[in-house]
Amino acid sequence: HGRSPSPIAEAFGLGTPTGPLVAVGGGPSAVHRLWRLSTTQGRFAVKALGQDPHADGDLEALEGPTRLELAAWAAGVPMPRPCLVPGTGAGVAVIGDPELPSVLVRVHEWVDGDLATAPASQELAADLGGALAAIHNLDLRCGQDAQVDPWYRAAHGATHWRGLADRAAQADRSWAGRLGEAVPLLAEVEALVAARAAQPVPLLACHSDLVPGNVLVSTDGRPWILDWDDAGPWNPAEELAAALVSWSTGPQGEPCARISLALVQGYRRAGGMVNGESPTVLAGSLSAVANWLEVNVRRSLDGTAGDRAE
């Protein structure tokens, strides 16, 4: 990549670099570049965000997640410490380089560990439930104009899905028939999502992406919650339901009830209020699956999947 570590270390007041930036891999859906930065003050995780570094509106929006992170850090949520720009306290900085395009960067203290996988152990699920309750108990309210991220409110419509299935058939994709058969199910999912969207539910600042790719497990088995970039308005019950699905699902999509129960019990023990009597509480989780499917179908049909086409 050729990017110098010095402007990043200087922007965040991290001392003098002791070596180059070292590229590290992200989760299965990673869209940002990640590096390890070593300086005279320690080791740090550097993330270059995908947004336009010169869009002031984006910069302002990115400070929302930083506020939730700092509150969660102060409340003892297990997470790497966010590093702030000295003087301004900003959590994001525009890093210039005479040889390369400017980038938006976030920095955290480095934590050694392995990315978590699902299904979680009962111990890990309970710890994650407790962490989620601690985030929700911060009770950071959203303004009257706050809206749930469209990722959790899928509304493509049956016509769009049938069009994709037809394009897949014309492109001779092996899965075209299965996508066509799934259109009625996808319509059911989107109807349930629409029903949830019509319900007046309280919105709090939530992590909004507590999935296995965003949790590190340290050598002592402790979870460290990463990637707060999508933090924003969501309904706590919906986030809890999405976490249950993410962490208790086996390799073939099979649910594991005891893992779900462990996560709920961890959530309750930490003071979380469980309120999930309506099936629409699963709307966010189902919407994310539908949108992830839609994105990857288009990637395949548009030829943008590259060597990840399969």
Beta strands, then each sheet from edge to edge (+ up, - down):
strand 1: 22-24
strand 2: 33-39
strand 3: 42-48
strand 4: 82-83
strand 5: 93-95
strand 6: 103-109
strand 7: 114-115
strand 8: 204-206
strand 9: 215-217
strand 10: 223-225
strand 11: 232-234
sheet 1: 1+ 2- 3+ 6- 4+
sheet 2: 1+ 2- 3+ 6- 5+
sheet 3: 7+ 9- 10+
sheet 4: 8+ 11-
end
